[in-house]
């Protein structure tokens, strides 16, 4: 879905100059963003702030001020103020009025806009794309673009830690997410037990994956979380990947995928923390609240998409490691591809891809051996035992599972493990 944004009036408005219309184009649909408030020192056309924080909001009149206050505290802790951009979409409460009232009393660069997204566009992915694109316009290419949620509270050092990471490397920085403890306590025991089981399984899986296919940007242990409540990147990287993918939900993980496809690292930063809601009356269709609510009504359900069964994790991790090693050797790479069950046309397309990130993403979609399979709640107990046994084996003797692979009995120039 193509997405661009255009401005009808590029002049920076004074705080009392509201209701200016900006045009957003989503596919072939023109939408009007109404500027409710813009700090007098903000100039959309010429501003080059060092960083901007993008916040989508919908029906958050009770939570928007705590979120903005937390962002402002984090800015002050950093020592240099950036820009806050809030886009209120499809709201039926006073979120916009509450945010504007707060903004008028604070010495902070902020822009607040409102929009009613029609039909299929009224979702979390489009809303975040709108606000991130808007925030991007206040940045030069070296500026940092951060995003959080209106029901989230960034920690004081959140901005500083994100910017510190972005000074080191051009990457997508994924912060650590914690749930509001009061809301966690209100969840049903079965929901909590399921969540703990998945968290434990993830920790085993992440450690095993780090042994089979080490990631130099994320040595174990790491939190492994990818959430729109805490993402940060350079504006130039945001441009390079084509902006936030326009999907209805799961836009955070889709963005991480876009970074990887462009051979840009995804970095898990435990020091950039955010406390977020785990309520069941959420605002985004298909979001976390919907997931939690549906699990309360079912005995079996699809687990988090990051989870995969033990056999699949072993297959994918070992092959990914072998492919990474084979990228510099055409013969070895082609030999690996030959065992993946690709059609002749798909094999030819794969053989022409020279970027590891792009090739791995392509193979995940096209190879029957590497496609992700959903894992379900009732599989967790059995798969946890299998995965733990595999991890114990690899911990004790890393060479027991050689990350070099023999595919379909043919030596790809890479070793001895068969699928």
C-alpha positions, 0 to 999 in steps of 0.5 A: 500500500503506497503512502505519502504525506503532503502539507497544505500549509507549511508555515508554523502556526502560533498556539492560537492558530488551530484547525489548519488542514494537512493532507495525507495520501494513503493509497488513492485516499486523501485524508485531512489531518487537522492541526489542533495545536502547534508550539510557536517555535515549530516550523514543519518546513524548516525544523531540524530537531535532534529527535522527535517522539511520535504518539498515536492516541485514541480514546485515551483521555485518562492516560494521555497526560501521564504519557506526555508527562513521562515523555517530558521527564525523559526529555529533561533527564536527557538534557535537551528537549526534542519534539512531541507529536501526537495524532489523535484518531477516531476518538470518541472522548476528550483525548484531543482537548485534554492533550491541547490543554496540557500543551498550552501550559508546558514549555515544550515543542509539541504538535497535536493533530486530529483525524478520523480514519475511514473504514479499513484505514481505522487501525493501529498500523495506519495511525502509527504510520501517520504520526511517525511520518509527521514526526519525521518532518521535524528531523534532519536525516541524522535526527532520531525518530522515537515512538511510544503509545498513549497508554505507556510511561517511558522511564526517565532514561528512555530517551537518553538510552535510545539516543546513546544506542543510535550514536553507536549504530544505525539500527532499530532500537527495541526497548524493554516493556513491562506491564502495569503491575496493577493491571497484571494483578487483575488478570485471571490466574489462567491468563497469567499462567499462560503468559509465564509459560510463554515467557519461559519458553521464549527465554529458552528459545532465545538462548538456544538461538543465540548459540546456534546463530549468534547475533553480535548485536544481541548477545544473550541474555536480552529481552527479545521484545519488539513493541510499538511502545518503545521503538527508536531509529535514525530518520535516515533508516526510517526513510531507507526501509520505506517508513512504517509498513502499512499493515492493520496491526503488528506494525512494530514487528513488520518494521523490524522485518523491514530493517532486517530485510535491508540488512539493518540490525534490530537491537534489544536495549534493556536500559530503555524501558517503558511501562505499558498497559495490559488492559483487555478493553484496548483501542486497537483492533487485533492489538495486545488487549484483544489478544489477552481478552480472547485468551481468557475465553479459550483453552487452546490458542495460537501462542505469540508469533515469535514462538516456534516448536523445538524442531522448527527452531533447530531447522531455521536457526541452523540453516540461517547460520549456514546461509549467513556463512555461505553468502560470500561463497556462491557455490556454497550458497547455491548448494544450500538453496538447492535443498529447500524444495523451491520451484525452479523459478523461485530458485532462480529468483533466490540465486540472484539475491545478494543481500542476506537479510533480503534472501532470508526473508524471501526464503522464509516465505517461499521454502516449505522447510523454513516457513514459520508454523504457529504454535498452540498453547496445548503444545507448550508443555511438550515443546518446553521439555524438548527445547530444554533438553536440546538447550542442555545438550548444546550448552554442555557440548556446543559442537553437538549441533553443528551450525553447518548444514548438509541439506538432503544428504548433499554437502553444501560445503558447510558440514554435517547436520541433516534436516 
